[in-house]
Amino acid sequence: MIDAARAKRIKLVGLDVDGVLTDNGIIVAVDQGRRIESKRFHALDGVALHFLRMAGIEVAWVSGRTSESTTARAVELKVTEVIQDPGTGMKLPAVKELLARKKLEFAELAFVGDDLADIPVLRRAGLPVAVANAVAEVKTLAAWVTPSRGGDGAVREFVEALLRARGEWDRLLAQYLKERGDADD
């Protein structure tokens, strides 16, 4: 269970991409000398991002690598803060810059990670979260570990747990269902 006091401070959710939003698999094909990459994202995680926006919580994707697949999915889900690093894998400087630009503190950041490159951010985040298949070093730092593996709906689980801890889930769920024509008559 996520601590309610921590949950209520969160204004920004940062998500690693490979291994959190995806199952960590990267399919690379070459067609007439052109590299084509694809990734598998879980649809339930996309719905979760809508719930975060409804709650007034911003979302940022933070990846240690650049991928057109990541960019395309972020555009589709209206994620405007997408940090992709072309090779250094250093996420902390970019997250510090993002927080400064948004005038936020690390205590207001929840970050979901799975691998060693996420540790510098997780150590500072107000709410560090690991997916079920994260490496042991990441799980040790986590205040909460998702029941599901990354790319298998783990972000959806985290978002619901966060919003329940904030006392907002039921209201947002009712609003979501009403928006889809399920109003109580």
Rosetta silent file (secondary structure, phi, psi, omega in degrees, C-alpha in Angstrom):
SEQUENCE: MIDAARAKRIKLVGLDVDGVLTDNGIIVAVDQGRRIESKRFHALDGVALHFLRMAGIEVAWVSGRTSESTTARAVELKVTEVIQDPGTGMKLPAVKELLARKKLEFAELAFVGDDLADIPVLRRAGLPVAVANAVAEVKTLAAWVTPSRGGDGAVREFVEALLRARGEWDRLLAQYLKERGDADD
SCORE:     score description
SCORE:     0.000 S_00000001
   1 L     0.000  138.786 -179.762    0.000    0.000    0.000 S_00000001
   2 L   -84.371  134.528  179.251    1.261    3.473   -0.865 S_00000001
   3 L   -62.259  126.693 -175.423    1.609    5.904    2.035 S_00000001
   4 H   -62.419  -40.330 -178.984   -1.152    8.531    1.818 S_00000001
   5 H   -63.370  -43.285  176.855    1.033   11.429    2.976 S_00000001
   6 H   -63.517  -44.837 -176.461    3.618   10.689    0.289 S_00000001
   7 H   -60.750  -39.377 -176.861    0.936   10.204   -2.346 S_00000001
   8 H   -69.607  -20.111  178.611   -0.704   13.557   -1.627 S_00000001
   9 H   -81.124  -15.402 -171.215    2.561   15.427   -2.258 S_00000001
  10 L   -72.337  126.662  176.234    2.949   14.038   -5.810 S_00000001
  11 L  -119.786  -14.021 -179.163    2.577   16.566   -8.626 S_00000001
  12 E  -142.085  131.519  173.904    4.650   14.775  -11.273 S_00000001
  13 E  -109.385  120.618  175.788    4.920   11.099  -12.179 S_00000001
  14 E  -101.498  134.209 -178.551    8.087   10.132  -14.012 S_00000001
  15 E  -125.004  126.086  167.233    8.112    6.846  -15.894 S_00000001
  16 E   -64.675  157.597 -177.981   11.045    4.967  -17.308 S_00000001
  17 H   -98.476  -70.837 -176.690   10.122    3.614  -20.740 S_00000001
  18 H   -69.181  117.488 -179.520   11.930    0.351  -21.523 S_00000001
  19 H    97.831  -10.893  176.375   11.012   -2.167  -18.838 S_00000001
  20 H  -117.425  -61.115  175.991    8.259   -0.031  -17.255 S_00000001
  21 H   -81.478  -20.281  177.376    5.979    1.117  -20.071 S_00000001
  22 E  -121.727  171.117  178.446    7.221   -1.739  -22.257 S_00000001
  23 L   -83.942   13.591  178.990    8.137   -5.350  -21.597 S_00000001
  24 L    79.912   -3.823  178.210   11.795   -4.404  -22.211 S_00000001
  25 L   -83.781  140.819  175.978   11.758   -6.056  -25.622 S_00000001
  26 L  -129.563  120.692  179.126   12.973   -4.112  -28.629 S_00000001
  27 E   -99.387  121.820 -179.542   12.365   -5.510  -32.086 S_00000001
  28 E  -117.497  126.651  176.217   14.818   -4.217  -34.650 S_00000001
  29 E  -127.663  157.208  176.624   14.395   -4.865  -38.352 S_00000001
  30 E  -124.521  124.809  179.644   16.223   -3.480  -41.342 S_00000001
  31 E  -123.450  112.858 -179.155   14.339   -2.747  -44.553 S_00000001
  32 L    52.199   44.603  177.601   16.399   -1.600  -47.523 S_00000001
  33 L    80.788   -3.044 -179.973   19.090   -0.313  -45.181 S_00000001
  34 E   -98.803  126.264 -179.988   16.615    1.569  -42.991 S_00000001
  35 E   -76.543  130.045  178.139   16.457    0.588  -39.318 S_00000001
  36 E  -124.115  126.701 -177.693   12.928   -0.028  -38.040 S_00000001
  37 E  -120.410  141.237  173.982   12.303   -0.440  -34.330 S_00000001
  38 E  -136.398  154.135  178.770    9.148   -1.462  -32.531 S_00000001
  39 L  -136.361  158.176  178.183    8.141   -1.861  -28.900 S_00000001
  40 L  -106.031  116.110  175.066    5.115   -3.296  -27.139 S_00000001
  41 E  -104.303  149.040 -179.284    3.226   -0.868  -24.877 S_00000001
  42 L   -92.614  129.129 -177.015    0.320   -2.009  -22.692 S_00000001
  43 H   -60.308  -36.037 -179.627   -3.052   -0.355  -23.410 S_00000001
  44 H   -61.557  -32.604  178.253   -4.056   -0.285  -19.728 S_00000001
  45 H   -66.053  -34.921  177.419   -1.078    1.950  -19.001 S_00000001
  46 H   -62.616  -42.278  177.459   -2.375    4.445  -21.551 S_00000001
  47 H   -62.804  -38.089 -179.893   -5.707    4.667  -19.738 S_00000001
  48 H   -60.498  -37.294 -179.871   -3.816    5.232  -16.483 S_00000001
  49 H   -65.189  -33.518  175.364   -2.138    8.324  -17.916 S_00000001
  50 H   -62.317  -41.527  179.020   -5.578    9.755  -18.640 S_00000001
  51 H   -63.905  -38.874  177.830   -6.457    9.279  -14.956 S_00000001
  52 H   -62.528  -44.216  178.176   -3.310   11.134  -13.892 S_00000001
  53 H   -61.122  -41.256  178.359   -4.254   14.082  -16.112 S_00000001
  54 H   -59.776  -33.260 -179.126   -7.776   14.034  -14.636 S_00000001
  55 L   -84.121   -3.392 -179.337   -6.181   14.274  -11.164 S_00000001
  56 L    79.917   19.315  179.122   -4.015   17.224  -12.231 S_00000001
  57 L  -100.319  127.734  179.555   -0.796   15.219  -12.001 S_00000001
  58 E   -78.052  158.168 -178.174    1.744   15.778  -14.745 S_00000001
  59 E  -127.585  138.164  173.396    3.496   12.919  -16.515 S_00000001
  60 E  -133.849  136.232  172.844    7.028   12.667  -17.874 S_00000001
  61 E   -99.588  133.655 -177.588    8.639    9.782  -19.710 S_00000001
  62 E  -128.624  111.293 -177.168   12.355    9.415  -19.064 S_00000001
  63 E  -120.463  145.114  177.039   14.325    7.059  -21.269 S_00000001
  64 L   -81.890    0.785  179.987   18.024    6.346  -21.480 S_00000001
  65 L  -145.338  158.168 -179.835   17.751    5.921  -25.242 S_00000001
  66 L   -95.662  136.079 -178.386   16.056    7.606  -28.170 S_00000001
  67 L  -150.070  131.345  175.902   13.318    5.745  -30.033 S_00000001
  68 H   -64.898  -31.317  177.865   10.757    6.766  -32.633 S_00000001
  69 H   -62.839  -41.912  178.102    8.400    4.173  -31.139 S_00000001
  70 H   -63.805  -45.756  179.561    8.538    5.967  -27.794 S_00000001
  71 H   -60.016  -45.683 -177.984    7.925    9.335  -29.439 S_00000001
  72 H   -62.761  -44.292 -179.964    4.960    8.010  -31.423 S_00000001
  73 H   -67.258  -38.314  178.590    3.298    6.437  -28.375 S_00000001
  74 H   -62.956  -42.362  178.157    3.870    9.571  -26.282 S_00000001
  75 H   -61.812  -45.522 -179.726    2.210   11.732  -28.940 S_00000001
  76 H   -58.625  -36.969 -177.106   -0.724    9.324  -29.114 S_00000001
  77 L   -95.293    7.073  177.812   -1.171    9.508  -25.329 S_00000001
  78 L    61.819   35.116  174.327   -0.651   13.290  -25.158 S_00000001
  79 L   -88.206  113.655 -174.601    2.490   12.991  -23.018 S_00000001
  80 L   -91.791  -22.638  179.078    4.258   16.288  -23.559 S_00000001
  81 E  -100.292   98.080  179.967    7.299   15.745  -21.332 S_00000001
  82 E  -125.678  113.900  179.556    9.399   13.088  -23.051 S_00000001
  83 E  -106.424  117.253  178.107   13.086   12.937  -22.223 S_00000001
  84 E  -125.630  125.545 -177.912   15.094   10.635  -24.459 S_00000001
  85 L  -100.526  127.749 -178.176   18.845   10.398  -24.142 S_00000001
  86 L   -81.764   42.548  170.560   20.827    9.381  -27.204 S_00000001
  87 L   133.929  -22.049 -177.279   23.263    7.151  -25.410 S_00000001
  88 L   -80.794  -27.808  179.845   24.635    8.365  -22.085 S_00000001
  89 L    72.891   12.482 -178.643   21.832    6.840  -20.018 S_00000001
  90 L   -92.812  102.883 -175.809   22.145    9.643  -17.450 S_00000001
  91 L   -87.736  -31.422 -173.257   18.594   10.464  -16.355 S_00000001
  92 H   -57.335  -48.937  179.959   19.249   12.484  -13.209 S_00000001
  93 H   -58.388  -39.305 -179.672   20.468   15.730  -14.856 S_00000001
  94 H   -68.270  -38.677  179.068   17.434   15.777  -17.168 S_00000001
  95 H   -68.951  -40.256  176.540   15.027   15.118  -14.287 S_00000001
  96 H   -59.377  -43.401  179.942   16.651   17.872  -12.198 S_00000001
  97 H   -64.045  -42.762  178.702   16.215   20.285  -15.108 S_00000001
  98 H   -60.840  -46.894  179.484   12.578   19.227  -15.566 S_00000001
  99 H   -62.508  -41.982  178.955   11.796   19.743  -11.876 S_00000001
 100 H   -62.432  -44.432 -179.923   13.500   23.156  -11.889 S_00000001
 101 H   -61.690  -35.959 -178.572   11.567   24.221  -14.982 S_00000001
 102 H   -91.463    0.703 -179.717    8.285   23.154  -13.354 S_00000001
 103 L    58.074   46.124  179.492    9.292   24.652   -9.989 S_00000001
 104 L  -117.718  158.532  176.278    8.895   21.296   -8.252 S_00000001
 105 L  -103.009  160.471  176.333   10.903   19.501   -5.568 S_00000001
 106 H   -58.599  -31.251  179.258   12.005   15.867   -5.642 S_00000001
 107 H   -61.731  -20.565 -178.940    9.486   15.235   -2.824 S_00000001
 108 H   -95.281    6.988 -178.673    6.732   16.008   -5.366 S_00000001
 109 E  -107.686  127.291  165.332    8.021   13.386   -7.823 S_00000001
 110 E  -102.336  136.819 -179.819    6.933    9.777   -8.043 S_00000001
 111 E  -132.698  131.561  179.490    9.250    7.791  -10.283 S_00000001
 112 E  -109.781  122.874 -178.232    8.711    4.266  -11.605 S_00000001
 113 E  -136.787  175.441 -179.172   11.819    2.356  -12.649 S_00000001
 114 L  -141.579  -18.740 -171.798   13.191   -1.095  -13.251 S_00000001
 115 L  -134.444  176.540 -172.386   16.940   -1.002  -13.837 S_00000001
 116 H   -56.992  -36.664 -179.256   20.223    0.394  -12.569 S_00000001
 117 H   -63.597  -17.500  179.847   20.080    3.600  -14.636 S_00000001
 118 H   -84.943  -15.101 -173.558   16.950    4.583  -12.675 S_00000001
 119 H   -57.474  -46.722 -179.427   18.659    4.433   -9.267 S_00000001
 120 H   -57.687  -34.661  177.995   19.959    8.046   -9.131 S_00000001
 121 H   -77.195  -44.560 -179.420   16.415    9.351   -9.698 S_00000001
 122 H   -59.197  -36.803 -179.627   14.734    6.779   -7.447 S_00000001
 123 L   -62.159  -26.347 -175.231   17.072    7.674   -4.550 S_00000001
 124 L  -102.780  -20.922 -175.174   15.801   11.252   -4.653 S_00000001
 125 L   -63.422  143.520  176.645   12.135   10.790   -5.609 S_00000001
 126 L   -65.226  -29.343  178.011    9.490   11.448   -2.992 S_00000001
 127 E  -137.475   90.216  177.967    7.788    8.225   -4.050 S_00000001
 128 E   -82.168  131.210 -176.571   10.171    5.673   -5.613 S_00000001
 129 E  -129.612  142.867  176.236    8.356    2.757   -7.269 S_00000001
 130 E  -120.442  147.867  172.000    9.646   -0.437   -8.895 S_00000001
 131 L   -82.247  161.465 -173.780    7.896   -2.798  -11.283 S_00000001
 132 L   -56.175  -33.776 -177.734    7.664   -6.458  -10.281 S_00000001
 133 L   -98.284   19.937  176.512   10.512   -7.532  -12.564 S_00000001
 134 L   -66.079  157.481  176.408   12.888   -4.739  -11.527 S_00000001
 135 L   -68.125  157.236 -175.018   16.421   -5.634  -10.525 S_00000001
 136 H   -56.679  -39.157 -178.653   17.000   -6.207   -6.812 S_00000001
 137 H   -62.848  -34.031  177.686   18.856   -2.916   -6.338 S_00000001
 138 H   -74.689  -43.456  179.758   15.834   -0.980   -7.612 S_00000001
 139 H   -60.794  -35.121  179.400   13.343   -2.972   -5.536 S_00000001
 140 H   -61.687  -35.009 -178.872   15.402   -2.228   -2.416 S_00000001
 141 H   -81.440  -17.825 -170.383   14.928    1.520   -2.976 S_00000001
 142 L   -74.278  138.065  170.846   11.210    1.302   -3.766 S_00000001
 143 L   -80.252  -20.920  179.300    8.506    2.461   -1.390 S_00000001
 144 E  -152.919  141.989  177.307    6.119    0.290   -3.429 S_00000001
 145 E  -119.013  129.066 -179.392    6.520   -2.540   -5.952 S_00000001
 146 L   -66.635  148.328  174.845    3.828   -3.179   -8.557 S_00000001
 147 L   -66.372  -32.739 -176.652    2.255   -6.645   -8.647 S_00000001
 148 L   -98.230  159.871  177.008    2.747   -6.833  -12.435 S_00000001
 149 L   -74.052  158.254  174.103    5.844   -6.760  -14.562 S_00000001
 150 L   -58.060  140.974 -179.154    6.786   -3.743  -16.622 S_00000001
 151 L    78.908    2.696 -177.671    4.904   -3.614  -19.922 S_00000001
 152 L  -124.223   33.001  179.336    2.152   -5.777  -18.452 S_00000001
 153 L    91.207   12.032 -178.196   -0.076   -3.108  -16.916 S_00000001
 154 H   -63.582  -37.992  179.557    2.261   -2.158  -14.049 S_00000001
 155 H   -65.888  -39.802  176.888    1.791    1.574  -14.637 S_00000001
 156 H   -59.220  -43.998  178.380   -1.985    1.135  -14.473 S_00000001
 157 H   -62.310  -44.660  179.543   -1.596   -0.649  -11.129 S_00000001
 158 H   -61.708  -46.546 -177.641    0.642    2.088   -9.779 S_00000001
 159 H   -60.982  -44.272  178.138   -1.686    4.886  -10.875 S_00000001
 160 H   -62.562  -43.768  179.444   -4.698    3.259   -9.231 S_00000001
 161 H   -62.794  -40.724  178.121   -2.734    2.656   -6.014 S_00000001
 162 H   -62.890  -48.263 -177.934   -1.502    6.260   -6.028 S_00000001
 163 H   -69.463  -31.753  174.251   -4.972    7.698   -6.615 S_00000001
 164 H   -66.332  -43.158  179.702   -6.516    5.403   -3.976 S_00000001
 165 H   -63.113  -31.109  178.050   -3.896    6.553   -1.458 S_00000001
 166 L   -81.780   -8.415 -178.303   -4.803   10.167   -2.300 S_00000001
 167 L    76.775   22.867 -174.951   -8.508    9.369   -1.823 S_00000001
 168 L  -110.660  -11.121 -171.453   -9.282   10.310   -5.448 S_00000001
 169 H   -59.315  -51.461 -175.178   -9.825    6.991   -7.220 S_00000001
 170 H   -60.050  -43.692  179.171  -13.573    6.579   -6.736 S_00000001
 171 H   -63.753  -44.935 -178.743  -14.360   10.146   -7.836 S_00000001
 172 H   -68.574  -36.522  177.193  -12.115    9.930  -10.891 S_00000001
 173 H   -64.194  -44.602  178.317  -13.480    6.531  -11.859 S_00000001
 174 H   -61.371  -41.842  178.128  -17.047    7.856  -11.665 S_00000001
 175 H   -63.293  -44.842  179.764  -16.027   10.871  -13.773 S_00000001
 176 H   -59.484  -46.223 -179.332  -14.277    8.615  -16.315 S_00000001
 177 H   -67.862  -36.930  177.091  -17.334    6.370  -16.640 S_00000001
 178 H   -63.121  -41.361  178.130  -19.668    9.349  -16.916 S_00000001
 179 H   -60.633  -24.114 -178.846  -17.516   10.721  -19.768 S_00000001
 180 L  -101.536   19.171  173.771  -18.097    7.411  -21.533 S_00000001
 181 L    85.347   13.565 -178.336  -21.869    7.538  -21.220 S_00000001
 182 L  -103.594   49.733  179.908  -22.246    5.492  -18.037 S_00000001
 183 L   -77.195  143.592  175.568  -24.103    8.120  -16.025 S_00000001
 184 L   -68.866  128.622 -179.878  -26.366    6.983  -13.214 S_00000001
 185 L   -96.974    0.000    0.000  -29.957    7.473  -14.334 S_00000001
